Amino acid sequence: MLAEVLEGLHIAPGKVFLDGTLGFGGHAEAILKAADATVKLIGLDRDANALASAKQRLTSYGERIMYFHTSFQHFDEAIEQTQLGQVDGMLLDLGVSSPQLDKSERGFSFRQAGPLDMRMDQSLSTTAADIVNTYPENELADILYQLGDERLSRRYARAIVEARQQQLITTTEQLENIIWKATPSRSRHGRLHPATRSFQALRIHVNQELTELDNFLSKFLSFLKPGGRIAIISYHSLEDRRVKQCFRQAKQHKQLELISKKPLVPTEEEINSNPRARSAKLRIAIRSTPSEESL
Ligand SMILES: C[S@@+](CC[C@H](N)C(=O)[O-])C[C@H]1O[C@@H](n2cnc3c(N)ncnc32)[C@H](O)[C@@H]1O
């Protein structure tokens, strides 16, 4: 949904944008290309590898980009460091990137054999392996149910606890295998692999993704200029619900105008060329001007 993001953010000369999820710099590059050399970008990512790749990709933009290795929940500190004041546009493209998923040593995917890690920021102390090897069974089940919508959560939590009594669970393959064996054979060949939801739930928990989003949403408004725009792409309903509720509440308080009531979704063509975009939802809003806010 690159075109929709660019249109939604109203890129124009002299504007300053915050990209809170720089990733490998795809959106950032498009933003910088879309106007003249007076556009600046503050780019954040909590993954040092992603940030290094973005820097490499974007070297030709020189000092027009200011990079920060930090979580977007600390975006306010980054903006303050740049001394650029309020920004004209903000973008969050949530979740993990394809290069993160595809790197086996990051341990995000059961399709890649690797250590059960899943930390986006590798300076965090708790990995997915720490969680599956130490959390009580009921807590594990709650994580799988609440963050993965996994209806077999209790069964999987039990299987994990039984398996770890025999041997520590340290790899993606081990966990995938435990889940596969605990899945009734009639449920093994559905649209999703049986381990999909559990891996998603663990990733969200390891990276505290919902708390980080809540922290961002609680304070972004005062860092956005009146008339400034915010675009957020989310990939699962727990994220989208938070964005929707926050935008709706800000609209009720006349602080935001919504571009559309319903989120924008990718076209069939986009989904065919990038199947991971299937669940994407884009919400865009505009900060009201002070006169609108006081109405
Ligand atoms: C879907 S990718 C973004 C891709 C990017 N828009 C592009 O065009 O290349 C998500 C990125 O956000 C980063 N990320 C996720 N949560 C974050 C957070 N709370 N703070 C900062 N970065 C985060 C991930 O490390 C990942 O690199």
The ligand as a MOL file (V3000), in Angstrom:
LIG
                    3D

  0  0  0     0  0            999 V3000
M  V30 BEGIN CTAB
M  V30 COUNTS 27 29 0 0 0
M  V30 BEGIN ATOM
M  V30 1 C 7.0650 -4.3050 8.4370 0
M  V30 2 S 8.6860 -3.7810 8.7890 0 CHG=1
M  V30 3 C 8.7920 -2.1760 8.1230 0
M  V30 4 C 9.2000 -2.1600 6.6940 0
M  V30 5 C 9.4650 -0.7780 6.1520 0
M  V30 6 N 8.2750 0.0530 6.1490 0
M  V30 7 C 10.0490 -0.8440 4.7620 0
M  V30 8 O 9.4540 -0.2790 3.8330 0
M  V30 9 O 11.1140 -1.4530 4.5900 0 CHG=-1
M  V30 10 C 8.6050 -3.4570 10.4880 0
M  V30 11 C 9.8830 -2.9370 11.0920 0
M  V30 12 O 9.5330 -2.3030 12.2930 0
M  V30 13 C 10.4480 -2.6180 13.2900 0
M  V30 14 N 9.7240 -2.4940 14.5580 0
M  V30 15 C 8.7160 -3.2530 15.0010 0
M  V30 16 N 8.2920 -2.8020 16.1970 0
M  V30 17 C 9.0500 -1.7150 16.4900 0
M  V30 18 C 9.0790 -0.8040 17.5680 0
M  V30 19 N 8.2720 -0.9150 18.6190 0
M  V30 20 N 9.9600 0.2200 17.5110 0
M  V30 21 C 10.7960 0.3630 16.4460 0
M  V30 22 N 10.8260 -0.4920 15.4190 0
M  V30 23 C 9.9590 -1.5160 15.4270 0
M  V30 24 C 10.9120 -4.0070 12.9760 0
M  V30 25 O 12.1870 -4.2380 13.5280 0
M  V30 26 C 10.9090 -3.9950 11.4460 0
M  V30 27 O 12.1710 -3.6400 10.9570 0
M  V30 END ATOM
M  V30 BEGIN BOND
M  V30 1 1 1 2
M  V30 2 1 2 3
M  V30 3 1 2 10
M  V30 4 1 3 4
M  V30 5 1 4 5
M  V30 6 1 5 6
M  V30 7 1 5 7
M  V30 8 2 7 8
M  V30 9 1 7 9
M  V30 10 1 10 11
M  V30 11 1 11 12
M  V30 12 1 11 26
M  V30 13 1 12 13
M  V30 14 1 13 14
M  V30 15 1 13 24
M  V30 16 1 14 15
M  V30 17 1 14 23
M  V30 18 2 15 16
M  V30 19 1 16 17
M  V30 20 1 17 18
M  V30 21 2 17 23
M  V30 22 1 18 19
M  V30 23 2 18 20
M  V30 24 1 20 21
M  V30 25 2 21 22
M  V30 26 1 22 23
M  V30 27 1 24 25
M  V30 28 1 24 26
M  V30 29 1 26 27
M  V30 END BOND
M  V30 END CTAB
M  END
